[in-house]
Amino acid sequence: MVEIKNITEKSPVDGTGIRRGDFLISINGNEINDVLDYMYYSAEDFVRIKFMRGEEFFETDITKNEYDDLGLEFETFLMDEKKSCRNRCIFCFIDQMPPDMRETLYFKDDDARLSFLQGNYVTLTNLDDSDIDRIVKMKFNINVSVHTTNPDLRVKMMRNKFAGEKLKYIYRLAENKIDMNCQIVCCPDVNDGEELVRTLSDLEKIAESITSIAVVPVGVTKYREKLYPIKIFTKQSAGETIDIIESFQEKFLEKTGSRTVFPSDEFFLISGREIPLADYYEDYPQYENGVGMLRSLTDEFEDALDLAEWNGRKRQVSIATGCGVYPIIGELAKRACGKFSGLECKVYSIVNDFFGHTITVTGLITGRDLVAQLKGKELGEELLISEAMLKRDEKIFLDDVPLDDAERELSVKIRVVRNDGYELLDGILGS
């Protein structure tokens, strides 16, 4: 039973007698508890809605186009509270956050509904048999944070006594032909090496239900006092991890026709190896996990460079980026400047003083580090930054520094650029 907060104007339910403040009870006889129930059972072209007003129950029948939304609005997107994580993972990035940041940054979600709706990864420790039954019935795909298939090690890594036994759900989902994208946060001397071999071997056995696997290196900040001692990858250990992953790519290719398992771009940066060509990443199934982002960016940029025209005017521009990708962004800027006379582009590598120098990704650059390290530098007409530095849909950095404040401090217009080679070149050229 969920309270209806509003009715969308001109929607299928508008004018049916359902009002704001009524409680949705069921659709076609199925109890509605959250957004997944609502979306699944309201997808039919004919629905019978049971609702409650005060202490009275009512029913109304609606005919609509299949999959059209009914038009009921609720207090929250999920129609109830977001489920928080029950684990205390030894590698959890949120536990390594500095104090006194905005409250929402400390919330750990582990909600299977968000896996289906927004692509979030879940550990399955929040789920029980009835949740798995619903996933199977509704046949929706799910993104799973596996980390290891060794039950005892999974308990140790996630510090949840149920983490090992919940692995059974992966196999049950596979038996029911539910597709899974998987993620492995790899920690040196914990779940890498032979443990990574074991995990990938186990997942290979259910390869038909594994759409993709991303292996990403653990992120370690300077805020780890009293936390489990986590090492960072070295050039050698990163290379060894790539070798293990690529040995399993051959096995998956033979079994399913897809490489399936991919190292994130960070492994190539740490190991000093070249980023593979586009064919390596197939259709980029783990792009959002940082797998193939740099190859995609580079290829798009080169395509854009071939097509771009230049009016010959003088333009000075700058780019701020993380230390990890600085050589690649620098090379792209160099190619642009080499092709177009009058264009000058300076690329600045921002050291992460806020989280610690072991953090080299662009998306974790804060406003205060950006300002502190670029103040007084030659920035040109515009400073380009990645949208990954900002809060989604808001012009504010991770440390709550507004974009406007950074512009004012640096006395330059800041242009926010998506991770897209065409848009990056547009920014450099001032298009």
C-alpha angles and dihedrals in degrees: 000000000000129000116242109228100183146353119233110236115251091007123136092266095046108112096012094109097259110132140195108272095034118122121237109226108170146343118218088346095307118123114242117218105151146358095286092056089046095049096042100046096039094054094090122097090237120046133174111207122202115197139167130228114186103319096331127097124217137181131205131181122221131189116199143144113293113268093010111138114251093226100242115143125203139193093263136017091247091044088233139035122311111251114245126216118270094196131092098204116196089227099043109145093205090061086058095055120117118249127262099037123133113297097240091064090066096054114108112204123197101169121150091203090062089051089063097036103038107013097253118159120239132195095215091232090113092057134088133190093278091055091052090048089055093048090051093046094048092041095217122157120243138205113226130198098214103164091169139002091210101105095207093046091047090056089050095046096045096033090222118122090214096051094093098048091047088068086083088075091065090059093043091053089049091051088055093048096247109159116233134195108203135204130199119192100204120213121189114250090005113068102352127090113025092001090056088049089053093049095049091045090054093047091047088062089064094036094138090068097040108091095180144338126211119198110199129180118246116259115229123194129188090255099085102114110149091002127120110286104254122186125213125232119268126208089262099045092045090053092048090052091052089051092054092048094048092049088059092046087067091052094049091046091055093047103039108009091248132093087225097179121071137176115231119249091257091070090059092046093049094045093046092235124142118265106253123248122266095265089065090066096047105197094348096252094173099040093128089056090059095262111143096350093126094048091049092048093048095048093047091049092051091048090049091048091055091054101038124107126204130206093209097243121143114259132172118194137160138210129208116205143158121274093247097062097029094106092051096046089045091054092050091051090048091054092052093049091047092056100043120053115218093031120117122180123179118197119205124199110217114212112215103238091157098062098017136270094277087072107082104158120116095227093067097054109122130215094245093052090047093052096041094051099040101040109119093012124125103262103163125208095327141011115220120211133173118257086230088078092064134071110262111274092355134092095232132108125233091263091052095256106146117234089235091058091052090050091050093048093048096038092227139106110253117214116201113217130193120228090270127119094216092052092046091055091045088055093049092049094042092239 
